[in-house]
Amino acid sequence: MKTLKDAKVGQTVTVARLHGEGPVKRRIMDMGITKGVEIYVRKVAPLGDPMELNVRGYELSVRKADAEMIEIV
């Protein structure tokens, strides 16, 4: 299983599935990350956390812990 955490800078990936429970999953969905959405990885901070993404035309920073819950294709 590949997660968003495994995506490289400059790569565009598609969300296959969201893992996680309750409020955490809800928060990820509220940010616009849902099944079938394309995510472009803009950059990753020097220490790897957070990741800067482009989702649905806006910029978003996501922690690695949250990125691990997003399964990609």
VOGUBA-604401 format. One record per residue: x, y, z of N, C-alpha, C in turn; residue number from 0; residue in three letters. Coordinates in Angstrom, 2 decimals. Atoms other than C-alpha are relative to their C-alpha. Layout:
<atoms>
<atom <X,Y,Z>,<X,Y,Z>,<X,Y,Z>,NUM,ALA>
...
</atoms>
This chain:
<atoms>
<atom <0.83,-1.19,0.00>,<0.00,0.00,0.00>,<0.88,1.25,0.00>,0,MET>
<atom <-0.76,-1.25,0.11>,<1.39,3.37,-1.05>,<-0.82,1.14,0.61>,1,LYS>
<atom <0.70,-1.12,-0.61>,<0.51,6.44,0.99>,<0.58,1.32,-0.52>,2,THR>
<atom <-0.45,-1.33,0.43>,<0.87,10.17,0.36>,<1.40,0.31,0.52>,3,LEU>
<atom <-1.33,-0.21,-0.58>,<3.95,10.11,2.59>,<1.11,-0.49,-0.94>,4,LYS>
<atom <-0.98,0.57,0.93>,<5.72,8.05,-0.11>,<0.16,0.80,-1.29>,5,ASP>
<atom <-0.04,-0.79,1.24>,<5.01,10.59,-2.89>,<1.22,0.93,-0.01>,6,ALA>
<atom <-1.18,-0.86,0.16>,<7.98,12.56,-4.24>,<-0.42,1.40,-0.44>,7,LYS>
<atom <0.24,-1.38,0.41>,<8.20,16.31,-4.86>,<-0.16,0.06,-1.52>,8,VAL>
<atom <0.24,-0.14,1.43>,<6.79,17.24,-8.27>,<-0.94,-1.06,-0.56>,9,GLY>
<atom <0.87,1.09,0.43>,<4.60,14.15,-8.43>,<-1.47,0.36,0.20>,10,GLN>
<atom <1.44,-0.16,-0.15>,<0.84,14.22,-8.99>,<-0.58,-1.39,0.24>,11,THR>
<atom <0.57,1.30,-0.37>,<-1.03,11.38,-7.28>,<-1.51,0.12,0.15>,12,VAL>
<atom <1.44,0.04,-0.17>,<-4.66,10.33,-6.98>,<-0.33,-0.75,1.28>,13,THR>
<atom <0.40,0.63,-1.26>,<-6.32,9.49,-3.66>,<-0.84,-1.23,-0.30>,14,VAL>
<atom <0.73,1.25,0.20>,<-7.48,5.87,-3.59>,<-0.96,-0.25,1.16>,15,ALA>
<atom <0.77,0.32,-1.19>,<-8.74,5.64,-0.02>,<0.54,0.78,1.20>,16,ARG>
<atom <-0.41,-0.65,-1.24>,<-8.66,7.35,3.37>,<-0.08,-1.00,1.14>,17,LEU>
<atom <0.00,0.84,-1.20>,<-7.70,5.50,6.52>,<-0.17,0.92,1.20>,18,HIS>
<atom <0.15,-0.84,-1.19>,<-8.11,6.69,10.09>,<-1.42,-0.03,0.51>,19,GLY>
<atom <1.30,0.06,-0.66>,<-11.01,7.13,12.45>,<-0.54,1.38,0.32>,20,GLU>
<atom <0.72,-1.17,-0.49>,<-13.59,9.77,13.33>,<0.53,1.36,-0.37>,21,GLY>
<atom <-0.36,-1.41,0.21>,<-12.37,13.34,13.79>,<1.20,0.21,-0.93>,22,PRO>
<atom <-1.19,-0.14,0.85>,<-9.00,12.79,12.07>,<-0.38,-0.16,-1.47>,23,VAL>
<atom <0.43,0.24,1.38>,<-10.57,11.35,8.92>,<-0.89,1.15,-0.48>,24,LYS>
<atom <0.90,-1.11,0.31>,<-13.23,14.07,9.00>,<0.80,1.26,-0.35>,25,ARG>
<atom <-0.84,-1.19,0.23>,<-10.54,16.79,9.19>,<0.69,-0.08,-1.36>,26,ARG>
<atom <-0.65,0.19,1.30>,<-8.70,15.33,6.19>,<-1.01,0.24,-1.12>,27,ILE>
<atom <1.05,-0.19,1.01>,<-11.97,15.24,4.22>,<-0.41,1.47,-0.09>,28,MET>
<atom <0.36,-1.42,-0.02>,<-12.78,18.82,5.28>,<1.03,0.85,-0.75>,29,ASP>
<atom <-1.05,-0.72,0.73>,<-9.46,19.90,3.72>,<-0.13,-0.21,-1.50>,30,MET>
<atom <0.22,0.22,1.43>,<-10.79,18.66,0.37>,<0.66,-1.25,-0.53>,31,GLY>
<atom <-0.66,1.24,0.44>,<-8.86,15.39,0.31>,<-1.01,-1.14,0.12>,32,ILE>
<atom <0.97,1.09,0.04>,<-11.39,12.78,-0.76>,<0.39,-0.97,-1.12>,33,THR>
<atom <-0.30,1.03,0.99>,<-11.35,9.65,-2.92>,<-0.10,0.57,-1.42>,34,LYS>
<atom <0.01,-0.43,1.39>,<-10.44,10.35,-6.56>,<0.61,1.36,-0.27>,35,GLY>
<atom <-0.58,-1.34,0.16>,<-8.92,13.80,-5.94>,<1.48,-0.10,-0.35>,36,VAL>
<atom <-1.42,-0.04,0.35>,<-5.58,14.61,-7.56>,<0.73,0.96,0.94>,37,GLU>
<atom <-0.83,-0.81,-0.90>,<-2.85,15.94,-5.27>,<1.37,0.17,-0.64>,38,ILE>
<atom <-1.33,-0.29,0.51>,<0.30,17.65,-6.51>,<0.90,0.33,1.18>,39,TYR>
<atom <-0.94,-0.23,-1.11>,<3.27,17.50,-4.11>,<0.95,1.12,-0.39>,40,VAL>
<atom <-0.82,-1.18,0.34>,<4.84,20.99,-4.24>,<1.38,-0.06,0.61>,41,ARG>
<atom <-1.30,0.12,-0.67>,<7.56,20.60,-1.65>,<-0.14,-0.66,1.35>,42,LYS>
<atom <-0.03,0.64,-1.31>,<8.59,18.88,1.54>,<1.04,0.76,0.83>,43,VAL>
<atom <-0.92,-0.75,-0.88>,<10.19,20.69,4.48>,<1.32,-0.78,0.15>,44,ALA>
<atom <-1.31,0.64,-0.12>,<13.92,19.96,5.05>,<0.03,-1.23,0.90>,45,PRO>
<atom <0.01,1.16,-0.89>,<13.21,17.59,7.92>,<-1.14,-0.97,-0.34>,46,LEU>
<atom <1.04,0.92,0.48>,<10.37,15.96,5.99>,<-1.40,0.27,0.52>,47,GLY>
<atom <1.32,-0.27,-0.57>,<7.50,17.48,7.95>,<-0.20,1.50,0.10>,48,ASP>
<atom <1.13,0.56,0.75>,<5.16,19.05,6.80>,<0.27,-0.08,-1.50>,49,PRO>
<atom <-0.04,0.05,1.46>,<4.47,18.41,3.10>,<-0.91,1.12,-0.50>,50,MET>
<atom <0.83,-1.05,0.58>,<3.15,21.25,0.96>,<-0.64,-0.55,-1.28>,51,GLU>
<atom <0.75,0.62,1.09>,<0.44,20.15,-1.46>,<-0.88,1.01,-0.72>,52,LEU>
<atom <1.03,-0.73,0.72>,<-1.85,21.56,-4.14>,<-1.18,-0.95,-0.14>,53,ASN>
<atom <1.21,0.82,0.05>,<-5.37,20.18,-3.76>,<-1.15,0.89,-0.46>,54,VAL>
<atom <1.16,-0.75,0.50>,<-8.38,21.40,-5.77>,<0.30,1.49,-0.22>,55,ARG>
<atom <-0.34,-1.38,0.33>,<-6.52,24.57,-6.76>,<0.47,0.86,1.16>,56,GLY>
<atom <-0.54,-0.81,-1.09>,<-5.34,25.67,-3.32>,<1.15,-0.73,0.68>,57,TYR>
<atom <-1.17,0.55,-0.66>,<-2.23,25.14,-1.22>,<-0.35,-0.48,1.39>,58,GLU>
<atom <0.32,0.65,-1.26>,<-2.26,22.93,1.83>,<1.26,-0.63,0.57>,59,LEU>
<atom <-1.11,0.68,-0.66>,<0.32,21.76,4.35>,<-0.56,-1.12,0.86>,60,SER>
<atom <0.48,1.19,-0.71>,<-0.11,18.28,5.80>,<1.17,-0.64,0.74>,61,VAL>
<atom <-1.02,0.70,-0.77>,<1.84,16.57,8.56>,<0.18,-1.43,-0.53>,62,ARG>
<atom <-0.29,1.36,0.47>,<3.50,13.23,7.74>,<-0.95,-1.02,0.63>,63,LYS>
<atom <0.91,0.93,-0.69>,<1.29,11.48,10.33>,<-1.35,-0.05,-0.71>,64,ALA>
<atom <1.27,-0.04,0.74>,<-1.80,12.64,8.40>,<0.18,-0.56,-1.41>,65,ASP>
<atom <-0.28,0.47,1.35>,<-0.18,11.87,5.02>,<-0.01,-1.53,-0.05>,66,ALA>
<atom <-0.03,1.47,-0.06>,<0.22,8.24,6.12>,<-1.40,-0.60,-0.08>,67,GLU>
<atom <1.37,0.50,0.01>,<-3.57,7.91,6.34>,<-0.65,0.12,-1.38>,68,MET>
<atom <0.55,-0.21,1.33>,<-4.05,8.86,2.68>,<0.65,-0.98,-0.98>,69,ILE>
<atom <-0.50,1.00,0.95>,<-3.68,5.88,0.34>,<-0.11,0.57,-1.41>,70,GLU>
<atom <-0.03,-0.58,1.35>,<-2.68,6.84,-3.22>,<0.19,-1.07,-1.07>,71,ILE>
<atom <-0.26,0.87,1.15>,<-2.52,5.30,-6.68>,<1.06,0.65,-0.85>,72,VAL>
</atoms>
